[in-house]
Amino acid sequence: MGHWDDDSEPFVGSNMRSYSHFLLHSSRFGSYLSHRGLRTSFAYIKNRTPVRIHHIFHVSHARQDRHLDDLQASFALVERFISDEDIPVMPWNFRYAPDRLAQWQSLAYLD
């Protein structure tokens, strides 16, 4: 085990829940591994990088000092798509926002 200072405490997720989907700004996002979330499991992160959402979690940690609020976090585990520069340019690249359009390999992910 690790060494802890006197005023620190180890983070132990005492309550962890998994969800099939969630709503954010009226948009639904789902977990690829859940039947209820499969159809909404694709999203964008960091400057429009496409990802597939695998898991959605909410975890809480009860503090040792009862006067302090519990620590809580919601997060998702995602898998990024692999970009491919060899995919031909699509015809709409020139009519719409060409600097914001990119092509990605279907069902190919980074390790």
C-alpha positions, -999 to 999 in steps of 0.1 A, spaced: 0 0 0 10 36 -4 21 61 22 -5 87 33 0 121 50 -19 126 82 -44 150 66 -50 129 35 -73 100 29 -74 73 2 -101 76 -24 -123 45 -22 -154 45 -45 -180 35 -20 -209 38 -44 -204 33 -81 -233 31 -106 -233 23 -143 -258 39 -167 -271 30 -201 -274 66 -211 -275 103 -200 -288 136 -212 -266 166 -216 -280 199 -230 -311 180 -243 -288 156 -262 -289 119 -254 -256 99 -251 -255 62 -245 -233 33 -237 -223 11 -266 -224 -20 -244 -260 -13 -234 -291 -21 -255 -307 12 -244 -276 32 -252 -263 16 -284 -280 39 -309 -266 70 -292 -231 58 -283 -212 79 -308 -200 114 -298 -173 140 -303 -146 151 -278 -116 176 -280 -120 196 -311 -145 173 -329 -126 140 -325 -152 111 -329 -155 85 -302 -176 56 -292 -188 56 -256 -183 22 -239 -193 29 -203 -210 57 -183 -204 58 -145 -212 79 -115 -190 73 -84 -191 88 -49 -167 87 -20 -178 92 16 -153 115 33 -137 105 66 -146 139 80 -184 139 82 -185 177 81 -172 176 45 -195 167 15 -190 135 -3 -168 136 -34 -187 127 -66 -179 124 -102 -197 113 -134 -175 101 -163 -175 80 -194 -149 56 -209 -146 62 -246 -126 48 -276 -114 72 -303 -117 64 -340 -86 63 -362 -84 90 -388 -74 82 -423 -58 107 -448 -63 83 -477 -101 84 -478 -111 104 -509 -125 139 -505 -162 140 -503 -181 163 -528 -196 184 -500 -162 193 -487 -160 223 -511 -196 236 -507 -198 235 -469 -172 240 -441 -141 222 -457 -119 230 -427 -143 213 -403 -149 181 -422 -128 149 -417 -132 113 -427 -127 84 -403 -124 47 -407 -156 28 -399 -153 8 -367 -115 12 -364 -103 25 -331 -71 35 -314 -56 10 -289 
